[in-house]
Amino acid sequence: MKSDFLFYPLFREEIDRLSRNSGRKEAGYLLRIENRTELSDPILDIILSCQIPEKFYYSARDDLFELGGLGSALNIEAAGEDEILNGFSWLWDADETIPVFGGFSFDEEPSSPEWEPFGRFRFTLPLVEIRRSPEGVRISVNCVNKKEMSRAQVCRELADALQSLDALTRNFPKEFQPAIADRQLIPDKPQWNRMIKKALRTIREGELKKIVLARKKVITHRDLWNPAQIIASLSRIQENSFTFFYQVDDGIAFLGRSPERLFRMQNGQILTEAIAGTRPRGKTPFDDQRLEAELLSSPKELEEHRFVAGFIEAGMNRLCADVRMESREEILKLQNVQHIVTRFSGRAHSSFSPLSVAAAFHPTPAVGGLPQEEIRSCLRRHEPFRRGWYAAPIGWMNRRNAEFAVGIRSALVNGKALHIFAGAGIVSQSNAHAEWSETEKKMDNFAAIMKER
């Protein structure tokens, strides 16, 4: 498959018009042009076909919304949320609806080397932005004047960048056929059993109510992994989930299919949810219904879910007025597993930015544990690796609106190494064997595309 869509012809007339109105030289302003268009190719196909180092893609779970980006007009990497908000404030002073894409790491402590390209916080304003919503498709191009150039020079720089992008060979990733050289489990099963035993002792002693422990498979390719091939294969799985893909350099990407929304903030309303409690899908409709009934009647799974729901509801009451429980303990069915979900909505207090809302919820007990203020240090003691961006917020935001998914059912691609993550919630009634099996099921999407099941 090949995408033949060209960007420069779509914007040439407007770039030429703007270049004739050169204006004074001024650093730090944005040239942004936006056009409605029709697309015959899926947005993800266009993004993946372009052979450039930086690109991203995000699709919502419940509605028709996609956001894709190619190249970078502005990247901001920072140690804290204030630096990110201040870095984009001039942009949003001009147009507060402009979206940027990115996220931040699970923990504020330094990450391990494989996560270094992502940093603590990282957000991108792309050169080319493609957005699909119920109103149609809009393509925008962005160029930030960083060198005190004239308007004509900025237009020339933007035209050159688009023509260079159009000149690249575009081919959709070939069928995924990995050449695997090695597999490593971190932790291995005996170490996992010891981790669960230690966690249960901590819970019995009253230090924690719940802790979510993660494990990963590190699969080494004989050559280099192609992140585009992996997300293309994952995107073909039919399930109700978010798709995210953040490639920050050639061969370095964080990607996944997450079932879990951290929150959506739109026109002053916040929508969020608690997802916790898991069973596999059944092989037959009867078996699937049996497992669903088992999930909804399990004291252990309900305890785990209600810890999360109570935390989310308390957070909504701090952040919002008119908090409502939109649904209670329903079932969310995915390709390989099913979960209990409870949804909340509320009217946001005006003082909260999208990043401050994300920081208030993260980490929820669905990916961290309880109590929240102690869980990061506990995870550093229990887990044998650093999480990086796994299980942390990833998505888009502008000044007042945002949507962040929780970065689970995910993997990090870094050169020859593919790190596949999964976690399990540990409460007083947990056992190591069942939690190991649950994490295996949560990795099944990756196993399927690598023909390992």
C-alpha positions as CSV (number, residue, x, y, z in Angstrom):
1,M,0.0,0.0,0.0
2,K,1.3,3.5,-0.8
3,S,-0.1,6.9,0.1
4,D,0.1,9.5,-2.6
5,F,-1.4,12.4,-0.7
6,L,0.7,15.6,-1.2
7,F,0.7,18.4,1.4
8,Y,2.4,21.3,-0.4
9,P,-0.2,21.7,-3.2
10,L,-3.0,21.9,-0.5
11,F,-1.3,25.0,1.1
12,R,0.7,26.6,-1.8
13,E,-1.8,29.3,-2.6
14,E,-2.1,30.4,1.0
15,I,1.7,30.3,1.5
16,D,2.2,32.4,-1.6
17,R,-0.4,35.0,-0.4
18,L,1.1,35.3,3.0
19,S,4.7,35.6,1.7
20,R,3.7,38.7,-0.2
21,N,2.7,40.3,3.1
22,S,6.1,40.1,4.6
23,G,5.7,42.3,7.7
24,R,8.4,43.0,10.3
25,K,10.9,40.5,11.6
26,E,9.8,39.0,14.8
27,A,11.0,35.9,16.6
28,G,8.6,33.5,18.5
29,Y,5.5,33.7,16.4
30,L,3.6,30.8,14.8
31,L,2.6,30.6,11.1
32,R,-0.3,28.2,11.0
33,I,-2.5,27.4,8.0
34,E,-5.5,25.2,8.2
35,N,-7.6,23.6,5.4
36,R,-10.5,21.3,5.3
37,T,-10.0,18.4,2.9
38,E,-11.2,15.0,1.9
39,L,-9.0,11.9,2.5
40,S,-9.3,8.6,0.7
41,D,-6.5,7.1,2.9
42,P,-6.8,6.4,6.6
43,I,-4.9,8.9,8.7
44,L,-2.8,6.2,10.3
45,D,-1.7,5.0,6.8
46,I,-0.6,8.5,5.8
47,I,1.3,8.9,9.1
48,L,3.0,5.5,8.9
49,S,3.9,5.8,5.2
50,C,6.0,8.9,5.7
51,Q,9.6,7.9,6.4
52,I,10.5,10.7,8.9
53,P,11.9,10.3,12.4
54,E,9.2,12.1,14.4
55,K,5.5,11.3,14.1
56,F,2.5,10.5,16.2
57,Y,-1.0,9.2,16.1
58,Y,-4.0,9.0,18.5
59,S,-7.5,7.7,18.0
60,A,-10.3,7.9,20.6
61,R,-12.1,4.9,22.0
62,D,-15.7,6.0,21.9
63,D,-16.1,8.5,19.1
64,L,-14.8,9.6,15.8
65,F,-11.7,11.5,16.7
66,E,-8.2,11.0,15.3
67,L,-5.1,13.2,15.6
68,G,-1.9,12.6,13.6
69,G,1.3,14.5,13.3
70,L,4.3,14.5,11.1
71,G,7.6,16.2,11.9
72,S,8.1,18.8,14.5
73,A,7.5,22.6,14.5
74,L,8.1,22.7,18.3
75,N,9.1,20.1,20.9
76,I,9.1,21.0,24.5
77,E,10.8,18.6,27.0
78,A,10.7,19.6,30.6
79,A,11.0,18.3,34.2
80,G,7.6,19.7,35.3
81,E,4.1,20.6,34.1
82,D,4.6,24.4,34.7
83,E,7.5,24.4,32.2
84,I,5.3,22.7,29.6
85,L,2.4,25.1,30.1
86,N,4.6,28.2,30.1
87,G,6.4,26.9,27.0
88,F,3.1,26.7,25.0
89,S,1.4,29.8,26.6
90,W,2.5,32.1,23.8
91,L,1.0,29.6,21.3
92,W,-2.3,29.4,23.1
93,D,-2.4,33.2,23.5
94,A,-2.6,33.3,19.7
95,D,-5.1,30.4,19.4
96,E,-6.0,28.4,22.5
97,T,-7.5,25.5,20.4
98,I,-4.2,24.4,18.9
99,P,-3.5,20.8,20.1
100,V,-0.1,19.4,21.1
101,F,0.5,15.7,21.6
102,G,2.6,13.9,24.3
103,G,2.6,12.8,27.9
104,F,4.8,12.3,30.9
105,S,6.5,9.5,32.8
106,F,4.9,7.4,35.5
107,D,7.4,8.6,38.1
108,E,9.3,11.8,38.7
109,E,12.5,9.8,39.4
110,P,15.1,9.4,36.6
111,S,14.1,6.7,34.1
112,S,16.3,3.9,32.8
113,P,18.4,4.5,29.6
114,E,15.9,3.0,27.2
115,W,13.4,5.8,28.2
116,E,15.8,8.7,28.0
117,P,14.6,10.0,24.6
118,F,11.2,10.6,26.1
119,G,12.3,12.5,29.2
120,R,9.9,13.4,32.1
121,F,7.4,15.5,30.1
122,R,7.4,15.8,26.3
123,F,4.9,17.4,24.0
124,T,5.0,18.1,20.2
125,L,3.5,20.6,17.9
126,P,3.9,18.9,14.5
127,L,4.9,20.3,11.2
128,V,1.8,18.7,9.7
129,E,-1.3,18.0,11.8
130,I,-4.2,15.8,10.5
131,R,-7.3,15.8,12.6
132,R,-10.6,13.9,12.0
133,S,-13.7,14.7,14.0
134,P,-17.4,14.4,13.4
135,E,-17.1,17.8,11.5
136,G,-14.7,16.3,9.0
137,V,-11.0,16.3,8.3
138,R,-8.7,19.3,8.8
139,I,-5.0,19.4,7.9
140,S,-2.9,22.2,9.5
141,V,0.7,23.1,8.9
142,N,2.8,24.9,11.5
143,C,6.1,26.8,11.4
144,V,7.6,28.6,14.4
145,N,9.8,31.6,13.6
146,K,12.8,31.0,15.9
147,K,15.3,33.1,14.0
148,E,13.8,36.6,13.6
149,M,13.0,35.9,10.0
150,S,10.6,38.0,7.9
151,R,7.2,36.6,7.1
152,A,8.4,35.8,3.6
153,Q,11.3,33.8,4.9
154,V,9.1,31.9,7.3
155,C,6.8,31.1,4.4
156,R,9.7,29.9,2.3
157,E,10.9,27.7,5.2
158,L,7.4,26.2,5.5
159,A,7.2,25.6,1.7
160,D,10.6,23.9,1.7
161,A,9.6,21.6,4.6
162,L,6.4,20.6,2.9
163,Q,8.1,20.0,-0.4
164,S,10.7,17.9,1.2
165,L,8.0,15.8,3.0
166,D,6.2,15.3,-0.3
167,A,9.4,14.2,-2.0
168,L,10.0,11.3,0.4
169,T,9.2,7.8,-0.7
170,R,6.0,6.7,1.0
171,N,5.3,3.1,1.6
172,F,3.0,1.5,4.1
173,P,4.9,-0.9,6.4
174,K,5.3,-4.4,5.0
175,E,3.6,-7.3,6.7
176,F,4.9,-7.9,10.2
177,Q,7.4,-10.8,10.2
178,P,9.7,-10.4,13.2
179,A,13.1,-12.2,13.3
180,I,13.4,-12.7,17.0
181,A,16.8,-13.4,18.5
182,D,16.0,-13.5,22.3
183,R,13.3,-13.2,24.9
184,Q,13.7,-12.2,28.5
185,L,11.1,-12.0,31.3
186,I,11.5,-9.3,33.9
187,P,10.8,-10.5,36.5
188,D,10.8,-14.3,35.8
189,K,8.0,-16.4,37.3
190,P,9.9,-17.3,40.6
191,Q,10.8,-13.7,41.1
192,W,7.2,-12.7,40.4
193,N,6.0,-15.1,43.0
194,R,8.3,-13.5,45.5
195,M,7.1,-10.0,44.5
196,I,3.4,-11.0,45.1
197,K,4.3,-12.6,48.5
198,K,6.1,-9.4,49.6
199,A,3.2,-7.3,48.4
200,L,0.6,-9.4,50.2
201,R,2.6,-9.1,53.4
202,T,2.7,-5.3,53.0
203,I,-1.1,-5.2,52.5
204,R,-1.7,-7.4,55.6
205,E,0.5,-5.1,57.7
206,G,-1.7,-2.2,56.7
207,E,0.9,-0.2,54.8
208,L,-1.1,-0.5,51.5
209,K,-4.7,-1.3,50.5
210,K,-3.7,-2.2,46.9
211,I,-0.6,-2.3,44.7
212,V,-0.4,-2.8,41.0
213,L,2.7,-4.8,40.1
214,A,4.0,-4.8,36.5
215,R,6.2,-7.1,34.5
216,K,7.6,-7.0,31.0
217,K,8.9,-9.1,28.2
218,V,11.9,-7.8,26.4
219,I,12.0,-9.3,22.9
220,T,15.2,-8.7,20.9
221,H,15.1,-8.5,17.1
222,R,18.1,-9.8,15.1
223,D,18.0,-6.4,13.2
224,L,16.0,-3.4,14.2
225,W,12.3,-3.2,15.1
226,N,10.1,-1.1,12.9
227,P,7.6,0.7,15.2
228,A,5.3,1.4,12.3
229,Q,4.9,-2.3,11.5
230,I,3.9,-3.0,15.1
231,I,1.3,-0.3,15.4
232,A,-0.1,-1.1,12.0
233,S,-0.6,-4.7,13.1
234,L,-2.1,-3.6,16.5
235,S,-4.5,-1.2,14.8
236,R,-6.1,-4.0,12.9
237,I,-7.3,-5.7,16.1
238,Q,-11.0,-5.1,16.4
239,E,-11.7,-3.8,19.9
240,N,-13.0,-0.7,21.7
241,S,-9.8,0.9,22.8
242,F,-7.5,4.0,22.3
243,T,-4.7,3.7,19.8
244,F,-1.5,5.7,20.5
245,F,1.8,6.0,18.8
246,Y,4.6,8.4,19.6
247,Q,7.8,8.0,17.6
248,V,10.4,10.5,18.8
249,D,13.2,9.3,16.5
250,D,13.9,6.5,14.0
251,G,13.3,3.2,15.7
252,I,12.2,4.7,19.1
253,A,8.5,4.8,19.9
254,F,6.0,4.3,22.6
255,L,2.8,2.6,21.3
256,G,-0.2,0.6,22.4
257,R,-4.0,-0.1,22.4
258,S,-5.3,1.1,25.8
259,P,-8.8,0.4,27.1
260,E,-8.6,3.1,29.7
261,R,-9.3,6.8,29.6
262,L,-7.7,8.9,32.3
263,F,-10.0,11.8,31.5
264,R,-11.5,13.9,28.7
265,M,-11.9,17.6,29.3
266,Q,-14.2,19.3,26.8
267,N,-16.1,22.7,27.0
268,G,-15.7,22.7,30.8
269,Q,-16.9,19.1,31.3
270,I,-14.7,16.3,32.6
271,L,-15.4,12.7,31.8
272,T,-13.4,10.0,33.5
273,E,-13.7,6.3,34.5
274,A,-12.5,3.5,36.8
275,I,-11.5,0.4,35.0
276,A,-10.3,-2.5,37.3
277,G,-11.2,-6.1,37.7
278,T,-10.4,-8.6,34.9
279,R,-11.4,-11.9,33.4
280,P,-10.4,-13.4,30.0
281,R,-12.9,-13.5,27.1
282,G,-14.6,-16.8,26.6
283,K,-14.2,-19.1,23.7
284,T,-17.9,-19.3,23.1
285,P,-20.8,-16.8,23.9
286,F,-21.9,-19.0,26.8
287,D,-18.4,-19.2,28.2
288,D,-18.0,-15.4,27.8
289,Q,-21.2,-14.8,29.7
290,R,-20.1,-17.2,32.4
291,L,-16.8,-15.4,32.9
292,E,-18.6,-12.0,32.9
293,A,-20.9,-13.2,35.7
294,E,-17.9,-14.6,37.6
295,L,-16.2,-11.2,37.3
296,L,-19.2,-9.3,38.6
297,S,-19.6,-11.6,41.5
298,S,-16.0,-12.0,42.6
299,P,-15.3,-10.3,46.0
300,K,-11.6,-9.9,45.0
301,E,-12.3,-8.2,41.7
302,L,-15.1,-6.0,43.1
303,E,-12.8,-4.9,46.0
304,E,-10.1,-4.0,43.5
305,H,-12.6,-2.1,41.3
306,R,-14.2,-0.2,44.1
307,F,-10.8,1.0,45.4
308,V,-10.3,2.6,42.0
309,A,-13.9,3.9,41.7
310,G,-13.8,5.5,45.1
311,F,-10.5,7.2,44.3
312,I,-11.8,8.6,41.0
313,E,-15.0,9.8,42.6
314,A,-13.1,11.6,45.3
315,G,-10.9,13.2,42.7
316,M,-13.9,14.4,40.7
317,N,-15.4,16.0,43.8
318,R,-12.2,18.0,44.3
319,L,-12.0,19.0,40.6
320,C,-15.6,19.5,39.6
321,A,-19.1,20.6,40.5
322,D,-22.2,18.6,39.7
323,V,-20.4,15.2,39.8
324,R,-22.5,12.4,38.4
325,M,-21.9,8.6,38.2
326,E,-22.8,8.0,34.5
327,S,-22.6,4.2,34.8
328,R,-21.8,1.7,37.6
329,E,-19.9,-1.5,37.3
330,E,-20.6,-2.3,33.7
331,I,-18.5,-4.6,31.5
332,L,-16.0,-3.4,28.9
333,K,-15.2,-6.2,26.5
334,L,-11.9,-6.2,24.6
335,Q,-10.3,-8.7,22.3
336,N,-8.7,-10.9,25.0
337,V,-10.0,-9.7,28.3
338,Q,-13.0,-8.0,29.9
339,H,-13.1,-5.4,32.7
340,I,-15.5,-3.8,35.1
341,V,-15.9,-0.1,34.4
342,T,-17.6,2.8,36.3
343,R,-17.9,6.2,34.6
344,F,-18.1,9.7,36.1
345,S,-18.7,13.2,34.7
346,G,-18.6,16.7,36.2
347,R,-18.3,20.4,35.5
348,A,-14.7,21.4,35.9
349,H,-13.7,24.3,38.2
350,S,-12.2,26.9,35.9
351,S,-8.8,27.1,37.6
352,F,-7.6,23.7,36.5
353,S,-5.5,23.2,33.4
354,P,-5.5,19.8,31.5
355,L,-2.1,19.0,32.9
356,S,-3.1,19.7,36.5
357,V,-6.2,17.4,36.0
358,A,-3.9,14.7,34.7
359,A,-1.5,15.1,37.7
360,A,-4.4,15.0,40.1
361,F,-5.6,11.6,38.8
362,H,-2.3,10.0,38.0
363,P,-1.5,7.4,39.1
364,T,-5.0,6.0,39.7
365,P,-5.3,2.8,41.8
366,A,-5.9,0.9,38.5
367,V,-2.2,1.3,37.6
368,G,-0.5,2.3,40.9
369,G,-2.3,1.4,44.1
370,L,-3.6,3.0,47.3
371,P,-2.7,5.2,49.1
372,Q,-1.7,7.3,46.1
373,E,0.9,9.4,47.9
374,E,3.0,6.4,48.9
375,I,2.6,4.2,45.9
376,R,5.4,5.4,43.7
377,S,8.1,4.8,46.4
378,C,6.5,1.4,47.1
379,L,6.7,0.4,43.4
380,R,10.3,1.4,43.2
381,R,11.0,-1.1,46.1
382,H,8.9,-3.9,44.6
383,E,9.5,-3.8,40.8
384,P,12.8,-4.8,39.2
385,F,12.6,-2.2,36.4
386,R,11.7,1.4,35.9
387,R,8.3,2.0,34.2
388,G,9.2,5.1,32.2
389,W,6.0,6.1,30.3
390,Y,4.3,2.8,30.8
391,A,0.9,3.3,32.6
392,A,1.3,7.1,32.5
393,P,-0.9,9.7,30.7
394,I,-0.5,10.0,27.0
395,G,-2.7,12.0,24.6
396,W,-3.4,15.6,23.4
397,M,-4.3,18.9,24.9
398,N,-4.8,22.6,24.1
399,R,-5.3,25.3,26.7
400,R,-8.7,24.2,27.9
401,N,-9.5,20.8,26.3
402,A,-7.7,17.5,26.4
403,E,-8.0,13.8,26.3
404,F,-5.5,11.4,27.9
405,A,-5.5,7.7,27.8
406,V,-3.6,5.6,30.4
407,G,-0.5,4.1,28.6
408,I,-1.3,0.4,29.3
409,R,-1.4,-2.6,26.9
410,S,1.7,-0.9,25.6
411,A,5.2,-1.4,24.5
412,L,8.4,0.6,24.1
413,V,10.4,0.1,20.9
414,N,14.1,1.1,21.2
415,G,16.4,-0.2,18.5
416,K,16.6,-4.0,18.6
417,A,14.6,-4.2,21.9
418,L,10.9,-4.4,22.3
419,H,9.7,-3.9,25.9
420,I,6.1,-5.2,26.3
421,F,4.4,-4.3,29.6
422,A,1.4,-5.6,31.7
423,G,0.3,-5.2,35.3
424,A,-2.0,-6.8,37.8
425,G,-3.8,-5.3,40.8
426,I,-2.8,-7.0,44.0
427,V,-5.3,-6.9,46.9
428,S,-5.6,-9.1,50.0
429,Q,-7.2,-12.0,48.1
430,S,-4.7,-12.1,45.2
431,N,-2.6,-15.1,44.3
432,A,0.6,-15.1,42.2
433,H,-0.4,-17.7,39.7
434,A,-3.7,-16.0,38.8
435,E,-2.0,-12.6,38.5
436,W,0.7,-14.0,36.2
437,S,-2.0,-15.5,34.0
438,E,-3.9,-12.2,33.9
439,T,-0.8,-10.3,32.7
440,E,-0.2,-12.9,30.0
441,K,-3.7,-12.3,28.7
442,K,-3.1,-8.5,28.8
443,M,0.0,-9.1,26.5
444,D,-2.0,-11.2,24.1
445,N,-2.4,-8.5,21.5
446,F,1.4,-8.4,21.1
447,A,1.6,-12.2,21.2
448,A,-1.0,-12.4,18.4
449,I,0.8,-10.1,16.0
450,M,4.1,-11.9,16.6
451,K,2.4,-15.3,16.0
452,E,3.2,-16.5,19.5
453,R,-0.2,-17.9,20.3
